[in-house]
Amino acid sequence: MKIWEILLIVFCVAVVAGVIAAKVIAKKKGKPSCDCGCGGCSGCSACQKAKEDQNRK
């Protein structure tokens, strides 16, 4: 393997790890997974139920 191939692999792994870390942090903060609101979401009822459960605590 050449050095640029290794750097490309390291960069891709870093991007994937960053996306996963951002999703985990957002989940811990209680944000919805899609971050787009519930306007046209097919899973809106699941989000609303989770929000209601969090508000009760």
Beta strands, then each sheet from edge to edge (+ up, - down):
end
